[in-house]
Amino acid sequence: MYGDLFQDEIAKCLVCLGINGASKFQGVKFGIIALMKIEQAPYIIWIHCMAHRTNLEVHNLFSM
């Protein structure tokens, strides 16, 4: 419980989740996002974390 909100109420309000792009998170059938859509938060969308995306691009740029 977080304050006056129960976990189910928080899940119903959750609409976006920032993740690092790993397949365990974004897998279509068994990823965390897919399971959350089925079980708790049907309207959830995910975004690839901009800090992580920037880090990947800088790494790619300097590894050429």
VENGIPE-V749157 format. One record per residue. N is the residue number from 1. RES is the residue in three letters. OMEGA is omega in degrees with one decimal (none if undefined). D_LAST is the distance of its C-alpha to the last C-alpha in Angstrom with 2 decimals. Layout:
N_RES_OMEGA_D_LAST, N_RES_OMEGA_D_LAST
This chain:
1_MET_178.0_48.49, 2_TYR_-176.7_46.83, 3_GLY_179.9_49.67, 4_ASP_-177.2_51.79, 5_LEU_173.7_49.17, 6_PHE_-176.9_49.06, 7_GLN_179.8_45.91, 8_ASP_179.8_46.99, 9_GLU_177.4_47.51, 10_ILE_-179.5_44.06, 11_ALA_179.2_42.49, 12_LYS_-179.4_44.45, 13_CYS_-176.9_43.08, 14_LEU_-178.8_39.41, 15_VAL_-178.2_37.64, 16_CYS_-179.6_33.96, 17_LEU_176.7_31.62, 18_GLY_-177.6_28.11, 19_ILE_-176.8_26.01, 20_ASN_175.9_22.50, 21_GLY_179.7_22.22, 22_ALA_-176.9_22.98, 23_SER_177.9_25.08, 24_LYS_177.3_27.97, 25_PHE_-170.5_28.33, 26_GLN_179.2_27.86, 27_GLY_-174.4_29.39, 28_VAL_-177.4_31.88, 29_LYS_-172.2_34.71, 30_PHE_176.6_34.26, 31_GLY_-179.2_31.71, 32_ILE_-179.5_33.02, 33_ILE_179.9_33.13, 34_ALA_179.9_35.05, 35_LEU_177.8_37.49, 36_MET_177.6_38.05, 37_LYS_-178.0_38.82, 38_ILE_-169.1_41.38, 39_GLU_-169.4_42.97, 40_GLN_-169.9_42.84, 41_ALA_-173.4_40.98, 42_PRO_-176.7_41.21, 43_TYR_-175.4_39.76, 44_ILE_171.4_36.59, 45_ILE_178.8_33.24, 46_TRP_174.5_29.83, 47_ILE_175.9_26.88, 48_HIS_-177.7_23.34, 49_CYS_-176.0_23.34, 50_MET_178.0_21.63, 51_ALA_179.5_20.66, 52_HIS_178.9_18.96, 53_ARG_178.3_17.26, 54_THR_178.1_16.02, 55_ASN_178.5_14.80, 56_LEU_-179.2_12.81, 57_GLU_177.8_11.23, 58_VAL_177.8_10.50, 59_HIS_177.9_8.99, 60_ASN_-178.4_6.70, 61_LEU_-176.5_6.03, 62_PHE_179.1_5.56, 63_SER_179.5_3.82, 64_MET_none_0.00
